[in-house]
Amino acid sequence: MANKKHQVVFIGGGSGTMMGASQLLRYNKGGKLDVAIIEPSETHYYQPEWTLVGGGIKSKPSTAKPMKDVLPKAATWIKDYVEDIDPDNNNITLRSGDVIEYEYLVVAPGVEYRLDLIEGLTEAMGKNGVCSNYMDPDYTWELLQNFKGGTALYTQPTTQIKCPGAPQKIMYITADHIRGNGVVKDTNMVFATPGSVVFGVEPFKSELVRIINDKYDIAQRYGYKLVKVDGPNKIATYERADLPEGSNHVVNDPNNKINETQNGDRYEIKYDMMHLAPPQSAPRWFMKTKLANQDGPNVGWMAVDKFSMQSTKYSNVFGLGDVTDLPTAKTGAGIRKQAPVVVTNILNFIDGKEISDMKYSGYASCPLVTSKHTMLLAEFGYDGVRMTDPMLPKWLTAKERWLMWIMKRYILGNLYWLLMRRGIRF
Ligand SMILES: Cc1cc2nc3c(=O)[nH]c(=O)nc-3n(C[C@H](O)[C@H](O)[C@H](O)COP(=O)(O)OP(=O)(O)OC[C@H]3O[C@@H](n4cnc5c(N)ncnc54)[C@H](O)[C@@H]3O)c2cc1C
């Protein structure tokens, strides 16, 4: 057991740390900073492109880079797992038993997939037609290529999930794909969600309502909470989800195409292929630390001030990315706007100054791929307010467009690897 100390420690080597640590080292105007990153994986993936991998548009290896080339060279990479954080004593315990001390801590270990929260899902995932772009997009593409018709079910859990638009993106890619290969006439597609609407923010909501109904004729189930997956018999079982006041458990299936059976207060949908986002929580080891919310709707997620990203409990600790309890969507695009706030605040503290008045606006963006050649870029901030990146005119992002598809297919990944990886703000 060794004790080492670093000035700033980042937990995780994903998108949050890649942007946060590289910006910290780039924008530090003072002396040399001692930055360490704790990350166990050898490979860093640009996860937003897994939607394209699932649709057969990109290969999984093209979304990956060796971790050593992604983390800033000036930082010390500690290749281990964090098992505990003791914020009262400013230290972290690793799986190896080593203890790392810090002056400032940035927590960015992302989410943990929780198949255990839905009965039968652990056994069902990855076989017999059950796939997830979140876990194995190559299997999604395999299923899509072999799909000969029947019911294709697209669904998501009641937990918070990263990139909440991702379950819809692969649905629209499927709908486009089966039009192209003639399987469409033998297919019934269904979208089942615990939510009450297809998307919460206008004008994206209206555009998606048009796409799901008029363009693709996809049957919908709102207020549906997935409780069980029977892999061998290909049955997904739902109960009614709690919905906001004024919303209803709605079945939008005008042609009554979906093979659904009511069994008491449960609804069973027979599928031939199912894509789902797995249930997600903060990593279980993190949920036990003092940095996590101990109760309430955000139990387990990291408690941060939604504007400064500072822990609400320890002033030398900040959160970045998916692990936080920010009341906005968990996206890499959001981290692009969070990282400058965290970095500025830590540099201020190191300089002996107060916390800065920079504020994270809740900005998140969801590039909703709506076919193999169109995309709708939904951008929004806290309280569901529509936002637009200053580089993009509003009219361009209000509808699905080929130009936006070009951005998703060819530009966003390059911005990630070329600019964000180097800590360049834009
Ligand atoms: C299918 C899919 C599509 C998506 N599409 C988009 C999109 O179009 N646009 C968008 O903006 N976002 C999208 N996202 C979301 C985006 O990828 C995440 O929001 C982003 O990666 C979150 O960054 P993070 O650093 O919080 O977590 P991650 O990038 O997941 O990184 C977490 C890191 O922590 C490490 N870690 C885990 N446990 C430990 C531990 N115990 N100790 C140390 N390290 C640990 C992991 O190995 C990992 O490297 C998508 C995600 C998926 C899965």
The ligand as an ORCA input file, in Angstrom:
! r2SCAN-3c Opt
* xyz 0 1
  C     -24.959      5.004    -27.583
  C     -24.567      6.371    -27.050
  C     -24.812      7.488    -27.824
  C     -24.469      8.746    -27.347
  N     -24.685      9.826    -28.168
  C     -24.293     11.044    -27.754
  C     -24.414     12.169    -28.638
  O     -24.823     12.024    -29.785
  N     -24.026     13.385    -28.187
  C     -23.522     13.553    -26.927
  O     -23.175     14.677    -26.576
  N     -23.405     12.516    -26.055
  C     -23.763     11.266    -26.453
  N     -23.599     10.194    -25.617
  C     -23.252     10.440    -24.195
  C     -21.768     10.688    -23.954
  O     -20.983      9.665    -24.530
  C     -21.557     10.762    -22.447
  O     -22.406     11.771    -21.928
  C     -20.120     11.093    -22.083
  O     -19.243     10.113    -22.566
  C     -19.995     11.216    -20.551
  O     -18.667     11.445    -20.172
  P     -18.173     11.017    -18.721
  O     -16.739     11.404    -18.658
  O     -19.100     11.503    -17.704
  O     -18.288      9.413    -18.722
  P     -17.577      8.387    -19.675
  O     -17.152      9.027    -20.951
  O     -18.474      7.207    -19.772
  O     -16.239      8.003    -18.898
  C     -16.221      7.416    -17.625
  C     -14.818      6.829    -17.419
  O     -14.683      6.469    -16.035
  C     -13.976      5.245    -15.970
  N     -14.298      4.577    -14.724
  C     -15.393      3.855    -14.419
  N     -15.290      3.369    -13.173
  C     -14.105      3.802    -12.667
  C     -13.441      3.625    -11.426
  N     -13.966      2.870    -10.447
  N     -12.240      4.221    -11.264
  C     -11.694      4.984    -12.226
  N     -12.283      5.172    -13.430
  C     -13.482      4.582    -13.641
  C     -14.484      4.458    -17.193
  O     -13.559      3.449    -17.567
  C     -14.598      5.570    -18.233
  O     -13.432      5.700    -19.012
  C     -23.883      8.905    -26.068
  C     -23.623      7.765    -25.296
  C     -23.949      6.516    -25.774
  C     -23.634      5.292    -24.951
*
